[in-house]
Amino acid sequence: MGIKMNKPIIFGQGDLTLEQIAAIALGAPVALSEDPAFIEKSNRGAAFLDQLLREEGVIYGVTTGYGDSCTVAIPPDLTSELPLHLIRFHGCGLGADFDEQHVRAILATRLSSLARGFSGVRLVVLDQLIQLLNLNVHPRIPQEGSVGASGDLTPLSYVAAVLIGEREVYFEGNLRSTAEVFEVLNMEPIELKPKEGLALMNGTAVMTGVACLAFERAAYLGKLTTRITAMMSVALQGNEFHFDEALFAVKPHPGQQAVASWLRSDLQAERPPRNSDRLQDRYSLRCAPHVIGVLEDSLPWLRQLIENELNSSNDNPIIDPDTERVLHGGHFYGGHVAMAMDTLKIAVANLADLLDRQMAQLMDYKFNNGLPLNLTGAEGHRQAINHGFKAVQIGTSAWTAEALKHTMPASVFSRSTECHNQDKVSMGTIAARDCIRVLELTEQVAAASLLAATQALEIRKKQGDLDDHPLSAALQTMRATVLEDFELVIEDRMLEPDLRLCIKRIRSQHWPLYPEAGA
């Protein structure tokens, strides 16, 4: 991903990228900027809030209750307890826990927002988040419970609770109490100032951190789907001139053109085509650049939406230390991330649908141009009892159907909550979680398709079909590297281990693919 894992990623000195958040998720170290201007701005914001508190100014969430309770004045002697109550009553998350990579992305994303200096938090709070990341202390964060406006309050309460020494963390592969791990590491819980609990929780860090990782996975899947399509085209003896440069010049979507270019390169489409009596391939081959191209052309503006959110101050109220103003608004609203995730999950699900249709062709002797039924590698009289990829194709259909089912846009399902104070909410976190599920399912489809395409190419090689039309260097390398893990299916066997290993390879972006569009 272009980020050196041994060089700390610095917070407080400028904007961060999706790739940097992905690197942190994988374990890259982090640090706070040592720039005096950054330190001075952070200190001024916290000092300004202290001054207001001494002067008994009305500050939402500091001298008032939260949400609909903003009209409730907090007695001065209780303001120090207010953040503890905020953290504790939001400890109602349910569902599965986020895995440790997603937790790291969430921590980094919240840190990015707070380090911009408009949240009124002290440097000690930022430093504690830095320590959690560098010491691999990962708060247990349940996935369910956020409506994505007033921020990701419930899931982020699990981050805030860890800073004060409460709840649980994953550490060295085990779930342990925070207090126990802090004692082992000689870490001290923080006593939060009145605004700091709200600043930690009232933001879009969960949906945005998840979105950063979703973007990375989707970008790789688009390229992998292109490579698999090239392998499928060879296996099905398709017409590579469907990807002709002159053809795509007349419909100039740049991402679509990039996909067609990658396919031309993989298929060596400048040479004479194979002998074929079929003028036009079925849509799942012929229209592959148009399907994958939608994702490729969406990625630049999706990146813009996600990275703008990543590099924003998105809590409430905003504390401006330069003008000494407290600005009340709604920057916790995650609508941009919700739109990005609803869009991305649709584009990714279409990749699954494309590969599913290619797989259906590959298995069916009526459409696969001479390959054995169900792609079995068995020959002779043993072919009758062997079924090759028959069940894998059924599984692919199931995974695709589930991915398509999850494309219902979450952002249109706003609910009125919290005594109608939060009466229009983004559902951005649900959209992001949906997107992750669609990615998981599509990666499963891609794994099945890649193994099936590799099996088909080996059968074509045995049949002598590649003698006069050899594979390009890129496809030869892809086939060879897949075969390092995968033994051809001759006699029927359990393929779950092969599929799981291939999925692991996909998620680690094991195979180098194509350059960025326009590079």
ZAKEZA-239173 format. One record per residue (C-alpha): y, x negated, z; residue in three letters; residue number from 1. Coordinates in Angstrom, 3 decimals, m for minus. Example, Ala and Ser with C-alpha at 12.3 -4.5 7.8 and 13.67 -1.06 7.14 Angstrom:
        py        px        pz  type  seq
    m4.500   m12.300     7.800   ALA    1
    m1.060   m13.670     7.140   SER    2
***
This chain:
        py        px        pz  type  seq
     0.000     0.000     0.000   MET    1
     2.287    m3.001    m0.228   GLY    2
     3.012    m3.261     3.519   ILE    3
     1.932    m6.406     5.370   LYS    4
     0.052    m5.299     8.465   MET    5
     1.098    m8.352    10.531   ASN    6
     4.838    m7.900     9.956   LYS    7
     6.438    m5.313    12.269   PRO    8
     8.066    m2.285    10.691   ILE    9
    11.544    m2.022    12.192   ILE   10
    13.070     1.213    13.467   PHE   11
    16.831     1.582    13.692   GLY   12
    17.895    m0.632    10.790   GLN   13
    17.632     1.704     7.813   GLY   14
    15.551     4.328     6.081   ASP   15
    11.763     4.256     6.144   LEU   16
     9.354     5.075     3.325   THR   17
     6.214     7.151     3.151   LEU   18
     4.281     3.944     2.586   GLU   19
     5.587     2.456     5.829   GLN   20
     4.473     5.507     7.798   ILE   21
     1.065     5.266     6.114   ALA   22
     0.877     1.572     7.075   ALA   23
     1.719     2.400    10.700   ILE   24
    m0.985     5.069    10.631   ALA   25
    m3.447     2.328     9.695   LEU   26
    m2.294     0.084    12.541   GLY   27
     0.781    m1.839    11.366   ALA   28
     2.883    m3.087    14.316   PRO   29
     6.364    m1.699    14.976   VAL   30
     9.562    m2.856    16.668   ALA   31
    13.067    m1.641    17.459   LEU   32
    16.026    m3.175    15.694   SER   33
    17.837    m5.874    17.653   GLU   34
    21.079    m5.177    15.820   ASP   35
    23.861    m4.873    18.456   PRO   36
    25.389    m1.950    16.548   ALA   37
    22.129     0.021    16.797   PHE   38
    21.764    m0.738    20.506   ILE   39
    25.392     0.090    21.226   GLU   40
    25.222     3.422    19.360   LYS   41
    22.074     4.469    21.216   SER   42
    23.628     3.575    24.560   ASN   43
    26.859     5.412    23.740   ARG   44
    25.017     8.643    22.914   GLY   45
    23.117     8.618    26.196   ALA   46
    26.251     7.671    28.152   ALA   47
    28.240    10.474    26.524   PHE   48
    25.641    13.020    27.663   LEU   49
    25.743    11.623    31.198   ASP   50
    29.513    11.997    31.182   GLN   51
    29.307    15.616    30.023   LEU   52
    26.735    16.374    32.678   LEU   53
    28.973    14.934    35.383   ARG   54
    31.846    17.031    34.101   GLU   55
    29.607    20.129    34.095   GLU   56
    29.980    20.728    30.371   GLY   57
    27.697    23.382    28.880   VAL   58
    25.004    21.642    26.865   ILE   59
    22.134    23.609    25.353   TYR   60
    18.839    22.538    26.872   GLY   61
    20.597    20.325    29.402   VAL   62
    22.605    22.736    31.541   THR   63
    21.078    25.890    30.006   THR   64
    17.620    27.278    29.433   GLY   65
    15.883    27.069    26.059   TYR   66
    15.862    29.426    23.107   GLY   67
    16.610    32.995    24.115   ASP   68
    17.224    31.663    27.637   SER   69
    20.267    29.689    26.474   CYS   70
    22.503    32.071    28.442   THR   71
    20.767    31.102    31.678   VAL   72
    22.816    28.469    33.516   ALA   73
    20.791    25.759    35.227   ILE   74
    22.014    24.830    38.730   PRO   75
    23.119    21.172    38.763   PRO   76
    20.484    20.222    41.329   ASP   77
    17.714    21.460    38.984   LEU   78
    18.790    19.899    35.677   THR   79
    16.647    16.823    36.255   SER   80
    13.541    19.043    36.534   GLU   81
    14.276    21.031    33.361   LEU   82
    12.601    18.625    30.890   PRO   83
     9.451    18.566    33.014   LEU   84
     9.199    22.344    32.814   HIS   85
     9.822    22.287    29.053   LEU   86
     6.997    19.800    28.562   ILE   87
     4.587    21.541    30.880   ARG   88
     4.958    25.129    29.723   PHE   89
     4.450    24.019    26.131   HIS   90
     1.076    22.518    27.003   GLY   91
    m0.822    25.341    25.307   CYS   92
    m1.995    23.770    22.058   GLY   93
    m5.401    24.755    20.711   LEU   94
    m7.717    23.857    17.861   GLY   95
    m9.053    20.450    16.931   ALA   96
    m7.098    17.347    17.902   ASP   97
    m5.273    15.346    15.261   PHE   98
    m7.157    12.164    14.443   ASP   99
    m5.638     8.854    15.501   GLU  100
    m4.127     8.049    12.091   GLN  101
    m2.235    11.337    12.090   HIS  102
    m1.132    10.796    15.698   VAL  103
     0.266     7.386    14.775   ARG  104
     2.128     8.926    11.835   ALA  105
     3.535    11.618    14.142   ILE  106
     4.705     9.062    16.726   LEU  107
     6.341     6.937    14.027   ALA  108
     8.053     9.950    12.470   THR  109
     9.504    11.115    15.792   ARG  110
    10.651     7.588    16.518   LEU  111
    12.360     7.437    13.117   SER  112
    14.449    10.497    13.924   SER  113
    15.357     9.481    17.481   LEU  114
    16.288     5.945    16.404   ALA  115
    19.070     7.295    14.186   ARG  116
    21.217     7.621    17.295   GLY  117
    22.117    11.309    17.171   PHE  118
    19.724    12.619    19.822   SER  119
    21.262    11.213    22.992   GLY  120
    18.107     9.432    24.171   VAL  121
    18.017     6.101    25.927   ARG  122
    16.485     2.983    24.439   LEU  123
    13.792     3.067    27.116   VAL  124
    12.400     6.238    25.521   VAL  125
    12.273     4.600    22.088   LEU  126
    10.672     1.506    23.562   ASP  127
     7.950     3.572    25.220   GLN  128
     7.059     5.082    21.823   LEU  129
     6.955     1.561    20.382   ILE  130
     4.535     0.513    23.118   GLN  131
     2.231     3.472    22.494   LEU  132
     1.935     2.442    18.844   LEU  133
     1.525    m1.289    19.426   ASN  134
    m0.975    m0.854    22.260   LEU  135
    m2.963     1.804    20.354   ASN  136
    m2.410     4.437    23.034   VAL  137
    m2.630     7.703    21.125   HIS  138
    m1.677    11.018    22.763   PRO  139
    m4.194    13.810    22.384   ARG  140
    m2.353    16.327    20.179   ILE  141
    m3.988    19.706    19.409   PRO  142
    m3.266    20.826    15.854   GLN  143
    m2.497    24.506    16.455   GLU  144
     0.507    26.167    18.063   GLY  145
     3.623    25.319    16.024   SER  146
     5.572    27.743    13.849   VAL  147
     7.641    24.890    12.443   GLY  148
    11.069    25.935    13.682   ALA  149
    12.604    24.965    16.947   SER  150
    10.516    22.117    15.704   GLY  151
     6.930    21.254    16.512   ASP  152
     7.478    22.092    20.168   LEU  153
     3.931    22.586    21.404   THR  154
     2.232    19.637    19.646   PRO  155
     5.142    17.306    20.433   LEU  156
     4.962    18.308    24.102   SER  157
     1.752    16.284    24.176   TYR  158
     3.750    13.201    23.123   VAL  159
     6.463    13.837    25.701   ALA  160
     3.858    14.443    28.413   ALA  161
     2.287    11.047    27.784   VAL  162
     5.664     9.323    28.165   LEU  163
     5.934    10.769    31.676   ILE  164
     2.346     9.775    32.478   GLY  165
     0.683    13.177    32.109   GLU  166
    m2.179    14.682    30.045   ARG  167
    m4.599    12.566    28.011   GLU  168
    m4.692     9.786    25.435   VAL  169
    m7.246     8.267    23.105   TYR  170
    m7.611     4.604    24.011   PHE  171
   m10.263     2.138    22.864   GLU  172
   m12.271     4.954    21.328   GLY  173
   m12.349     7.173    24.405   ASN  174
   m10.372    10.145    25.688   LEU  175
    m8.904     9.155    29.058   ARG  176
    m6.182    10.353    31.401   SER  177
    m2.763     8.931    30.621   THR  178
    m2.258     7.844    34.220   ALA  179
    m5.486     5.833    34.140   GLU  180
    m4.595     4.063    30.877   VAL  181
    m1.038     3.333    32.037   PHE  182
    m2.462     1.702    35.153   GLU  183
    m4.812    m0.449    33.035   VAL  184
    m1.933    m1.538    30.778   LEU  185
     0.612    m1.872    33.585   ASN  186
     2.864     0.709    31.899   MET  187
     5.298     2.821    33.893   GLU  188
     5.877     6.528    33.180   PRO  189
     9.448     7.384    32.223   ILE  190
    11.637     9.688    34.261   GLU  191
    13.262    11.647    31.470   LEU  192
    16.946    12.521    31.456   LYS  193
    17.777    16.228    31.003   PRO  194
    18.179    16.136    27.182   LYS  195
    15.320    13.724    26.457   GLU  196
    12.438    16.175    26.781   GLY  197
    14.106    18.456    24.269   LEU  198
    14.908    15.550    21.936   ALA  199
    11.277    14.450    21.902   LEU  200
     9.935    17.929    21.193   MET  201
    12.537    19.792    19.155   ASN  202
    11.965    18.233    15.752   GLY  203
     9.788    18.211    12.646   THR  204
     7.732    15.085    13.402   ALA  205
     4.272    16.654    13.285   VAL  206
     4.607    18.350     9.909   MET  207
     6.493    15.359     8.458   THR  208
     4.065    12.731     9.744   GLY  209
     1.167    14.731     8.329   VAL  210
     3.081    15.170     5.053   ALA  211
     3.565    11.415     4.683   CYS  212
    m0.183    10.842     4.825   LEU  213
    m0.912    13.850     2.613   ALA  214
     1.399    12.477    m0.067   PHE  215
    m0.416     9.127    m0.098   GLU  216
    m3.814    10.774    m0.405   ARG  217
    m2.681    13.137    m3.151   ALA  218
    m1.120    10.359    m5.223   ALA  219
    m4.389     8.424    m5.159   TYR  220
    m6.449    11.531    m5.936   LEU  221
    m4.377    12.193    m9.058   GLY  222
    m5.221     8.751   m10.405   LYS  223
    m8.862     8.980    m9.372   LEU  224
    m9.189    12.345   m11.120   THR  225
    m7.804    10.705   m14.256   THR  226
   m10.373     7.894   m14.077   ARG  227
   m13.204    10.371   m13.469   ILE  228
   m11.988    12.448   m16.416   THR  229
   m12.235     9.380   m18.650   ALA  230
   m15.808     8.809   m17.455   MET  231
   m16.608    12.480   m18.032   MET  232
   m15.163    12.328   m21.542   SER  233
   m17.490     9.462   m22.430   VAL  234
   m20.461    11.138   m20.742   ALA  235
   m19.843    14.411   m22.616   LEU  236
   m19.067    12.565   m25.871   GLN  237
   m15.622    14.076   m25.892   GLY  238
   m12.814    13.610   m28.372   ASN  239
   m10.531    10.903   m26.964   GLU  240
    m7.891    11.666   m29.574   PHE  241
    m6.928    14.701   m27.513   HIS  242
    m4.779    12.154   m25.624   PHE  243
    m2.992    10.744   m28.664   ASP  244
     0.453     9.261   m27.993   GLU  245
     2.113    11.136   m30.856   ALA  246
     0.638    14.384   m29.587   LEU  247
     2.102    13.894   m26.115   PHE  248
     5.461    12.742   m27.432   ALA  249
     6.240    16.347   m28.398   VAL  250
     5.794    17.632   m24.829   LYS  251
     7.604    14.961   m22.840   PRO  252
     6.782    15.585   m19.191   HIS  253
     6.740    11.977   m17.943   PRO  254
     3.885    12.407   m15.470   GLY  255
     1.770    14.189   m18.035   GLN  256
     2.514    11.428   m20.529   GLN  257
     1.490     8.807   m17.960   ALA  258
    m1.871    10.523   m17.427   VAL  259
    m2.481    10.688   m21.175   ALA  260
    m1.597     7.008   m21.449   SER  261
    m4.042     6.098   m18.674   TRP  262
    m6.770     8.091   m20.443   LEU  263
    m6.038     6.392   m23.772   ARG  264
    m6.365     3.023   m22.091   SER  265
    m9.620     3.934   m20.347   ASP  266
   m11.103     5.392   m23.499   LEU  267
    m9.782     2.746   m25.937   GLN  268
    m8.571     5.692   m27.955   ALA  269
    m6.955     3.557   m30.657   GLU  270
   m10.377     2.900   m32.236   ARG  271
   m12.207     5.387   m34.518   PRO  272
   m13.595     8.382   m32.638   PRO  273
   m17.276     8.978   m32.016   ARG  274
   m19.090    11.041   m34.563   ASN  275
   m18.730    14.606   m33.406   SER  276
   m18.929    18.019   m34.994   ASP  277
   m16.635    19.399   m32.291   ARG  278
   m12.972    19.463   m33.267   LEU  279
   m11.748    20.500   m29.811   GLN  280
   m13.183    19.843   m26.362   ASP  281
   m13.158    22.486   m23.685   ARG  282
    m9.974    22.751   m21.658   TYR  283
   m11.231    20.814   m18.634   SER  284
   m11.246    17.698   m20.824   LEU  285
    m8.605    18.480   m23.435   ARG  286
    m6.014    19.747   m20.950   CYS  287
    m6.687    17.212   m18.193   ALA  288
    m3.298    15.459   m18.645   PRO  289
    m1.577    18.816   m18.365   HIS  290
    m3.367    19.643   m15.099   VAL  291
    m3.123    16.216   m13.473   ILE  292
     0.369    15.782   m14.925   GLY  293
     1.691    18.662   m12.815   VAL  294
     0.878    16.631    m9.715   LEU  295
     2.273    13.409   m11.195   GLU  296
     5.533    15.115   m12.166   ASP  297
     5.822    16.778    m8.743   SER  298
     5.383    13.591    m6.707   LEU  299
     8.950    12.202    m7.156   PRO  300
    10.691    15.295    m5.834   TRP  301
     8.058    15.835    m3.150   LEU  302
     8.704    12.277    m2.007   ARG  303
    12.424    13.066    m1.882   GLN  304
    11.869    16.125     0.321   LEU  305
     9.518    14.347     2.714   ILE  306
    11.449    11.084     2.975   GLU  307
    14.753    12.903     3.528   ASN  308
    13.142    14.715     6.444   GLU  309
    11.588    11.481     7.708   LEU  310
    15.002     9.800     7.768   ASN  311
    16.920    12.685     9.319   SER  312
    18.042    13.660    12.780   SER  313
    16.203    16.937    13.128   ASN  314
    16.513    18.066    16.736   ASP  315
    19.048    20.352    18.398   ASN  316
    21.666    19.889    19.616   PRO  317
    22.844    16.850    17.673   ILE  318
    24.794    14.386    19.797   ILE  319
    27.537    12.560    17.872   ASP  320
    28.536     9.514    19.922   PRO  321
    31.321     8.582    17.492   ASP  322
    33.287    11.828    17.802   THR  323
    31.856    12.722    21.226   GLU  324
    30.783    16.157    20.073   ARG  325
    27.686    18.230    20.789   VAL  326
    26.729    19.994    17.560   LEU  327
    24.495    23.043    17.819   HIS  328
    22.516    23.965    14.722   GLY  329
    19.067    24.378    13.246   GLY  330
    17.972    20.980    11.930   HIS  331
    14.559    21.533    13.557   PHE  332
    13.769    23.986    10.745   TYR  333
    10.981    22.510     8.592   GLY  334
    11.515    24.474     5.395   GLY  335
    11.673    21.459     3.099   HIS  336
     8.396    20.065     4.394   VAL  337
     6.822    23.519     4.218   ALA  338
     7.808    23.823     0.562   MET  339
     6.558    20.309    m0.166   ALA  340
     3.191    20.956     1.462   MET  341
     2.701    24.390    m0.094   ASP  342
     3.450    22.842    m3.488   THR  343
     1.288    19.777    m2.976   LEU  344
    m1.770    21.715    m1.847   LYS  345
    m1.629    23.857    m4.992   ILE  346
    m1.380    20.803    m7.246   ALA  347
    m4.275    19.098    m5.431   VAL  348
    m6.483    22.201    m5.491   ALA  349
    m6.019    22.268    m9.249   ASN  350
    m7.568    18.792    m9.368   LEU  351
   m10.633    20.160    m7.596   ALA  352
   m10.800    23.053   m10.042   ASP  353
   m10.535    20.681   m13.010   LEU  354
   m13.328    18.415   m11.748   LEU  355
   m15.488    21.423   m10.869   ASP  356
   m15.303    22.646   m14.473   ARG  357
   m16.135    19.178   m15.791   GLN  358
   m19.143    19.036   m13.455   MET  359
   m20.357    22.402   m14.715   ALA  360
   m20.334    21.070   m18.285   GLN  361
   m22.121    17.899   m17.274   LEU  362
   m25.030    19.750   m15.638   MET  363
   m25.626    22.311   m18.369   ASP  364
   m27.809    21.175   m21.281   TYR  365
   m26.126    23.793   m23.475   LYS  366
   m22.782    21.969   m23.174   PHE  367
   m23.484    18.330   m22.241   ASN  368
   m24.433    17.050   m25.695   ASN  369
   m27.899    15.722   m25.031   GLY  370
   m27.898    14.796   m21.350   LEU  371
   m30.882    16.000   m19.301   PRO  372
   m30.674    19.281   m17.440   LEU  373
   m28.905    18.846   m14.066   ASN  374
   m28.447    15.169   m14.873   LEU  375
   m31.849    14.197   m13.555   THR  376
   m32.854    10.593   m14.125   GLY  377
   m36.561    11.440   m14.119   ALA  378
   m38.458    11.254   m17.393   GLU  379
   m41.736    12.473   m18.832   GLY  380
   m43.943    14.884   m16.931   HIS  381
   m42.079    14.182   m13.634   ARG  382
   m38.877    15.636   m15.057   GLN  383
   m40.186    19.143   m14.383   ALA  384
   m40.073    18.776   m10.586   ILE  385
   m36.821    16.791   m10.344   ASN  386
   m33.454    18.502   m10.136   HIS  387
   m30.895    15.660   m10.065   GLY  388
   m27.418    16.897    m9.214   PHE  389
   m28.248    20.607    m9.295   LYS  390
   m27.393    21.253    m5.627   ALA  391
   m24.446    18.857    m5.706   VAL  392
   m22.916    20.972    m8.466   GLN  393
   m23.387    24.060    m6.307   ILE  394
   m21.739    22.250    m3.411   GLY  395
   m18.874    21.222    m5.686   THR  396
   m18.325    24.851    m6.581   SER  397
   m18.274    25.809    m2.892   ALA  398
   m15.823    23.057    m1.942   TRP  399
   m13.574    23.987    m4.845   THR  400
   m13.583    27.667    m3.909   ALA  401
   m12.615    26.808    m0.338   GLU  402
    m9.824    24.521    m1.536   ALA  403
    m8.448    27.256    m3.782   LEU  404
    m8.615    29.745    m0.911   LYS  405
    m6.354    27.496     1.194   HIS  406
    m3.542    27.504    m1.393   THR  407
    m1.953    30.688    m0.045   MET  408
     1.607    29.520     0.771   PRO  409
     2.111    29.279     4.517   ALA  410
     5.907    29.194     4.232   SER  411
     6.134    32.896     3.319   VAL  412
     4.397    33.951     6.536   PHE  413
     7.391    33.622     8.839   SER  414
     7.047    35.324    12.215   ARG  415
     9.685    36.402    14.717   SER  416
     9.013    34.629    18.009   THR  417
    10.603    33.841    21.358   GLU  418
    12.369    37.190    21.996   CYS  419
    13.592    37.178    18.360   HIS  420
    15.631    34.023    18.895   ASN  421
    13.264    32.198    16.528   GLN  422
    13.268    35.107    14.079   ASP  423
    12.879    33.084    10.852   LYS  424
    10.527    30.118    11.063   VAL  425
     9.212    27.629     8.495   SER  426
     5.453    27.466     9.146   MET  427
     5.737    23.881     7.911   GLY  428
     3.058    22.525    10.234   THR  429
     0.525    25.117     9.114   ILE  430
     1.386    24.302     5.483   ALA  431
     0.822    20.594     6.188   ALA  432
    m2.492    21.250     7.927   ARG  433
    m3.585    23.454     5.022   ASP  434
    m2.700    20.640     2.651   CYS  435
    m4.844    18.177     4.598   ILE  436
    m7.784    20.581     4.385   ARG  437
    m7.315    20.982     0.630   VAL  438
    m7.202    17.193     0.300   LEU  439
   m10.432    16.829     2.297   GLU  440
   m12.219    19.348     0.089   LEU  441
   m10.858    17.851    m3.123   THR  442
   m11.948    14.382    m2.034   GLU  443
   m15.446    15.829    m1.609   GLN  444
   m15.299    17.256    m5.127   VAL  445
   m14.050    13.918    m6.453   ALA  446
   m16.879    12.042    m4.724   ALA  447
   m19.501    14.336    m6.253   ALA  448
   m17.868    14.092    m9.671   SER  449
   m17.612    10.310    m9.545   LEU  450
   m21.284     9.876    m8.649   LEU  451
   m22.344    12.397   m11.289   ALA  452
   m20.194    10.746   m13.957   ALA  453
   m21.671     7.351   m13.063   THR  454
   m25.186     8.780   m13.307   GLN  455
   m24.328    10.279   m16.695   ALA  456
   m22.964     6.986   m18.040   LEU  457
   m26.145     5.184   m16.990   GLU  458
   m28.247     7.799   m18.755   ILE  459
   m26.097     7.397   m21.896   ARG  460
   m26.605     3.648   m21.649   LYS  461
   m30.404     4.128   m21.478   LYS  462
   m30.230     6.474   m24.452   GLN  463
   m28.379     3.817   m26.459   GLY  464
   m25.345     6.091   m26.889   ASP  465
   m22.960     3.343   m25.718   LEU  466
   m24.240     0.658   m28.113   ASP  467
   m21.823     1.466   m30.931   ASP  468
   m19.075     2.731   m28.653   HIS  469
   m19.073     0.500   m25.530   PRO  470
   m17.088     1.291   m22.418   LEU  471
   m13.612    m0.129   m21.907   SER  472
   m13.218    m2.932   m19.374   ALA  473
   m11.714    m0.474   m16.854   ALA  474
   m14.651     1.927   m17.087   LEU  475
   m17.180    m0.888   m16.981   GLN  476
   m15.600    m2.161   m13.764   THR  477
   m15.474     1.311   m12.241   MET  478
   m19.123     1.984   m13.077   ARG  479
   m20.212    m1.390   m11.698   ALA  480
   m18.339    m1.007    m8.411   THR  481
   m19.675     2.505    m7.848   VAL  482
   m23.202     1.201    m8.473   LEU  483
   m22.737    m1.362    m5.706   GLU  484
   m23.072     1.570    m3.276   ASP  485
   m24.973     4.134    m5.315   PHE  486
   m28.559     3.976    m6.540   GLU  487
   m29.254     6.159    m9.551   LEU  488
   m31.032     9.414    m8.817   VAL  489
   m34.433     9.183   m10.481   ILE  490
   m36.623    11.018    m7.988   GLU  491
   m34.893    13.741    m5.980   ASP  492
   m33.478    12.523    m2.672   ARG  493
   m30.994    13.563    m0.012   MET  494
   m27.549    12.761    m1.446   LEU  495
   m25.420    13.483     1.625   GLU  496
   m25.266     9.776     2.655   PRO  497
   m24.178     8.777    m0.857   ASP  498
   m21.502    11.460    m0.888   LEU  499
   m20.192    10.553     2.566   ARG  500
   m19.930     6.874     1.675   LEU  501
   m18.124     7.730    m1.551   CYS  502
   m15.687     9.968     0.344   ILE  503
   m15.040     7.094     2.738   LYS  504
   m14.306     4.839    m0.241   ARG  505
   m11.885     7.409    m1.669   ILE  506
   m10.006     7.799     1.617   ARG  507
    m9.626     4.023     1.939   SER  508
    m8.400     3.875    m1.691   GLN  509
   m11.218     1.422    m2.394   HIS  510
   m10.878     1.366    m6.186   TRP  511
    m7.702    m0.057    m7.754   PRO  512
    m6.571     2.395   m10.404   LEU  513
    m3.396     2.692   m12.482   TYR  514
     0.206     1.498   m12.056   PRO  515
     2.893     3.942   m11.001   GLU  516
     4.235     6.185   m13.753   ALA  517
     7.057     4.380   m15.512   GLY  518
     6.158     1.014   m13.981   ALA  519
***
